[in-house]
Amino acid sequence: MSSQTVRIAMNGVTGRMGHRQHLVRSILALRGQGGLDLGDGTVARPEPVLVGRSGARLRALAERYGVDHWTTDLDAVLGDDSVDIYFDAQVTAARESAVRRAIAAGKHVYCEKPTAAGLEGALALARLAREAGVKNGVVQDKLFLPGLRKLKRLADDGFFGRVLSVRGEFGYWVFEGDRQQAQRPSWNYRAEDGGGIAMDMFPHWEYVLRELFGPVRTVQAHVTTHLPRRWDEHGTPYDATADDAAYGIFQLDGGIVAQINSSWTVRVHREELLEFQVDGTEGSAVAGLRHCRVQHRGTTPRPVWDPDVPADGRFCEQWQEVPDNETFGNAFKVQWELFLRHVLRDAPWRWDLLAGARGVQLAELGLESSARGCRLDVPEPVL
């Protein structure tokens, strides 16, 4: 087989997500397996170029993983004709400017979400990419999780009948940083740095709901900061100015109602950190990151409310596990493979910067809904 090198400028790989999921478990994993088979006798061999602000941290990563090239000069990378793709996993506040520069330099663009701090900026990026004729994509990793892929399989097979409702629970307790170190970076809790769980998670819920059940038509949210004081990576206390919990009700096409709680101030009493329950006329399912369990109409028990009599058996044991029936790869890596095929062989792709703008819009409307105490319509954004 012949080989084709694709050079990828990766900005923000010193952060948790950029490092673990995108660099190590996606691009370096592809490199480790010998490249990506493009299906036409060619193997694409990704070559990362690490980009960021801290030369010391970039050098350490490059030495650790055997990466040949790293730099703190983004403009030099964007001016390098041998670089094919620009990837961005920086803090939200820095993303829009860098992606604009990458598009202007004629690079194909793939980036984390949210794509910008607001809808206007997100739409501007999508418009610029279309005008420049560069291929572009936004990470929508949850679509490729094993549990949600099983849920999608059920929906496509008509298992649910008419879907009535979706209930989602996401989150865990993120320590304040005083007695135990926080599991998330401090910028997540500063609004001035682009933090906040609504802006972080509502873009996820937009594409999950759209792809599995239908587009969101209205949103009513309550967004709050439960823990107003936290400690940063250096042990210095600071005021948490961004929301750490968001409670949303979304109405979808067909009258489907979705309720999703997102919180960094909740202790977990469920099997996975993310779970969705879907109820339909013919059956129900509960899906997490990896597992999915179902209860069909024909096997649904007949509970009777009687608080004076102990429940007969455990309700969770009355559900059936959905088998894998296929091998599931890392969700981030799977989407990277699709994007590389899109760039190199024009394979179908729909998770573009306009899709990213829809996510930003839902987060922005959720925050506005909370501030105004009302339900808001969610129109389809147009370029």
BABA-389168 format. One record per residue (C-alpha): z, y, x. Coordinates in steps of 0.1 Angstrom, whole numbers, plus 2048, in hexadecimal, padded with zeros to 3 digits. Layout:
ZYX ...
END
This chain:
800800800 7FA82480B 81683D80C 819861801 83587780E 8448907F5 85B8AA804 8768B77ED 88B8D67F4 8AD8CD7E6 8C38EC7E0 8E88E67D6 8ED8C37E5 90F8CD7F3 91C8CE7D0 9298AE7BE 90C8A87A7 8F18B27BF 90089C7DB 90A87C7C8 8F08797AD 8D188B7B9 8D28877DF 8E48667E5 8DE8527C5 8BB85F7BE 8A686C7DB 8B78597F7 8B883A7E1 89383D7DC 88E841802 8A4823808 89080D7F2 870816804 8648317EC 8578327C9 83A81C7BE 8218337AC 80F81579E 7ED81C7AE 7F380C7D0 80682B7DD 82B82E7E5 83A8517E3 8538567FF 86B8737F7 877888814 8948A080C 8988C281C 8BC8CD817 8C18F180D 8E1905808 8F8920813 90F90D82B 8FD90184A 91B8EC855 91C8D9835 8F78D3835 8F78C7859 9138AF850 9008A1833 8E089E847 8F288B863 90487584B 8E586A838 8CA86C853 8B888A844 8A189B85D 89F8BE84E 8B88D7841 8B98FD83F 8CC91B830 8AB92F82E 89E92980B 88094080F 87592D82E 87590D81A 86291C7FD 84992A816 843907825 8238F9817 82E8D581F 84A8D8805 83E8CB7E4 85C8CE7CC 87A8E57C9 8998D67BA 8B78EC7B0 8DB8E07AA 8ED9007B4 90791179F 8F891E77F 8FA943789 8E393D7A7 8C9927796 8B293F784 8AA9557A2 8A39377B9 88D92679F 87994679A 8739487BF 8689237C0 8509287A4 8429477B5 83D9327D4 8289197C0 8428FC7C3 8468E37A8 86A8E779A 8848CF78F 8A78DC788 8C98D6779 8D48E6759 8DB8FF74C 8BB90E75A 8C8931756 8E694574A 8D594E72A 8B7946714 8A396471F 8A4959744 89E93473B 87F93D727 873954743 87493675B 861920743 84793C73E 843942763 83F91D76B 824919750 81193875D 81492C781 807909778 8248F7789 8338D777C 8578DC771 8748C8765 8998CA75B 8B28AE761 8BB89E73F 8CD88074E 8E0874730 8C086871F 8BE84E73B 8E2840738 8E381B72E 8F9822710 8E383D702 8C382A70A 8D180D6F4 8D98276D9 8B58346DB 8A98106D8 8BD80B6B8 8B082C6AA 88C8236B1 8918016A1 89E810681 8C0800685 8D381D675 8BE821656 8C284664D 8D9856667 8F5869657 90B876674 911876699 93387B6A9 9368816CE 9558836E5 95188E709 96A898722 989891736 9A78A3745 99D8B9762 9BD8C1776 9C68E577A 9C68E37A0 9EB8EB7A7 9FD8C97A7 9DD8B47A8 9BB8BF7B5 9A18C779B 9848AE797 96B8CA790 9638EA7A4 97590979B 95591D792 953907773 97091B765 96493E76E 94C94D755 94096676F 933949784 921938767 93D92075E 94791373C 9458F272B 92F8FF70E 91490A727 9188EA73A 9188D171E 9058E0700 8E48DD713 8EB8B8716 8F38B46F1 8D38C76E8 8BC8AE6F8 8D188F6EF 8D18986CA 8AC8A36CA 89F8846DC 8B486A6C8 8B887A6A6 8A689B6A2 8A78BF6AC 8C68D46A6 8C08EE68A 8E38FE687 90290169C 92690A695 93D9096B2 9619116BD 9639186E2 98491E6F4 99791F715 9B5908711 9C190C735 9BF93173F 9CC92C763 9BF91477E 9C09107A4 9A19107B9 9968FA7D6 9AD90E7EE 9CB90C7D8 9C89307CC 9D09367A7 9B5947792 9AF95176E 99993875C 98094F74A 96893473E 96D91D721 97B8FA728 9758EB705 95A8EE6EB 95A8DF6C8 9388DF6B8 9288D6696 9038D3697 8EB8CD679 8CB8BA682 8AB8B4670 8AF89D652 8D28A964A 8E2896667 9048A5671 90F8A2695 9328AB6A1 9388AB6C6 9588B46D9 9558BE6FD 9758C3711 9838C4734 9A68C5725 9A88A3713 9B888371E 9A1865719 9A984B6FF 98783B6FB 97382270F 95C83B721 95D860729 93F866712 93C8546F0 92585A6D2 92A8496B0 90C84969A 91083F675 8F283765F 8EC82763D 8E480564D 8FA80466C 90F817685 9118176AB 9298246C5 91982B6E7 927837708 91A83B72B 91381572E 91D80270F 9118036EC 9217F06CE 9147ED6AB 9207E4688 9057DC66F 9087E264A 9097BC643 9267B765B 93A7D6652 95E7CE648 96E7DB629 98C7F0634 9A57FA619 9BC81761E 9E080B61C 9F881B635 A1480362B A017E4637 9F87DD65C 9D37DD663 9C37BA664 9B47B8687 9A87D369E 98B7E7691 97A7EA6B4 9777C46B6 9617C4696 9437D26A9 9287C06BC 91C7C86E0 8F87D26E4 8E97BE701 8D97D071E 8B77BD71B 8AB7D073A 8B77DD75C 8C480175B 8C181677A 8D5836783 8CD84F768 8C586B780 8AF855796 89B849778 89386C76E 88B876792 872859792 861866773 85F889780 85087E7A1 83686A78E 82F889779 82A89F798 8168867AD 802873792 80588A773 818870760 82587B73D 84389273E 8558A7723 8768B2732 8698D373F 8788F6743 8728FD71E 8888DF716 8A18EE72D 89F90F71A 8A78FD6FA 8C78F1709 8D1914715 8C99226F3 8E19096E2 8FD9126FA 8F79376F5 8F79336CF 91691D6D1 9299386E4 91D9536CB 92793D6AE 94A93A6BC 94D95F6C2 9419686A0 95194B68D 93194167B 916928679 8F5932689 8D1925685 8C09166A4 89B9206A5 88290F6BB 87D9256DA 85A92F6E2 84A93C702 
END
